[in-house]
Amino acid sequence: MRILVVFLCLVGLFSVPAAAESFRHIQDERSFVDLVTGKKLTRLGIKLSVTNNGRIQGRAFGKPVTGNWRWQNGAFCRDLYHGDTDLGPNCQLVKMRGNTVRFISDRGTGIYADFALR
């Protein structure tokens, strides 16, 4: 069960190749910060805040989520903890469509997780 929760926090509920034809690529830190400042990223069982000073905080499946992020070479790079579990670093491509933010792992070559921006 713990492995399942960690997996869901990392990449979301669906493990599919990244496909984002209708999503707009967020290419720079300023655009990303403008997008997420003062809002929550939510999906089933997960509610996160990504602050403009490089912090990540929230809850996922009843446990706290904490971490740090930085923008590096066009990607959102984060170190994340779910409770006491270190989820490790990952740099992710960020895309946007409507109020949906898509994070695609491994600099856009991995699986994705969609979050509603509220």
C-alpha positions in Angstrom: 0.0 0.0 0.0 2.8 2.4 0.9 4.4 1.9 -2.5 1.1 2.6 -4.2 0.7 5.9 -2.3 4.3 7.0 -3.1 3.7 6.2 -6.8 0.4 8.2 -6.9 2.2 11.2 -5.3 5.0 11.0 -7.8 3.1 10.7 -11.1 -0.6 10.6 -10.5 -3.2 7.9 -11.1 -2.4 7.1 -14.7 0.9 5.7 -16.1 0.7 6.6 -19.7 3.2 8.0 -22.1 3.2 11.8 -22.1 1.0 13.2 -24.8 0.0 16.8 -24.7 -1.1 18.1 -28.1 -3.5 20.7 -26.8 -1.5 21.8 -23.8 0.6 25.0 -23.8 4.2 24.5 -22.7 5.3 26.7 -19.7 8.8 27.5 -20.7 10.1 29.9 -18.0 10.1 30.3 -14.2 8.2 33.7 -14.3 5.3 32.2 -16.2 5.2 29.2 -13.8 5.3 31.4 -10.7 2.5 33.6 -12.1 0.5 30.5 -12.8 0.6 28.9 -9.4 1.1 31.8 -6.9 -1.8 31.9 -4.4 -3.5 28.8 -5.8 -3.7 25.1 -5.0 -2.8 22.2 -7.2 -5.4 19.5 -6.6 -6.4 16.0 -7.7 -8.0 13.0 -6.0 -6.5 12.8 -2.5 -3.8 15.5 -3.1 -3.8 19.3 -2.4 -0.5 21.1 -2.8 0.8 24.7 -2.8 3.9 25.6 -4.8 5.2 29.0 -3.5 7.1 31.6 -5.3 10.0 31.2 -2.9 10.8 27.6 -3.8 8.7 25.6 -1.3 6.1 22.8 -1.8 3.6 22.0 0.9 0.3 20.3 1.3 -1.2 16.9 1.9 -1.6 13.7 0.0 -3.7 10.8 1.1 -3.7 12.0 4.7 0.0 12.7 5.1 1.9 15.9 4.8 3.8 16.7 1.6 6.9 19.0 1.8 9.6 19.9 -0.5 11.6 22.4 -2.5 11.6 23.4 -6.1 13.7 25.3 -8.6 13.5 26.1 -12.3 16.3 24.6 -14.3 16.8 24.6 -18.0 13.1 25.0 -18.8 11.9 22.4 -16.2 10.3 22.4 -12.8 12.8 20.5 -10.6 11.6 19.3 -7.2 12.7 17.3 -4.2 9.7 15.9 -2.4 8.7 14.1 0.8 5.5 12.4 1.6 5.4 12.0 5.3 8.8 10.4 6.1 9.3 9.0 2.6 11.8 10.7 0.4 10.3 10.7 -3.1 13.6 11.9 -4.5 14.4 14.5 -7.1 12.8 14.9 -10.5 12.7 17.6 -13.2 9.4 17.9 -15.0 8.1 19.6 -18.0 5.1 21.8 -17.2 2.1 22.3 -19.5 -1.2 24.1 -19.1 -4.7 23.8 -20.6 -7.6 25.7 -19.0 -7.3 25.2 -15.3 -5.3 21.9 -15.7 -1.6 21.9 -15.0 0.3 18.8 -16.4 3.6 17.8 -14.9 5.5 15.3 -17.1 8.3 13.5 -15.3 11.9 13.1 -16.5 12.0 16.4 -18.4 9.0 15.5 -20.5 9.9 11.9 -21.4 8.1 10.1 -18.6 4.6 9.8 -17.3 2.4 12.7 -16.4 0.1 13.9 -13.6 -2.7 16.4 -14.2 -3.7 18.8 -11.4 -6.6 21.2 -11.2 -5.5 24.7 -10.4 -7.9 26.3 -7.9 
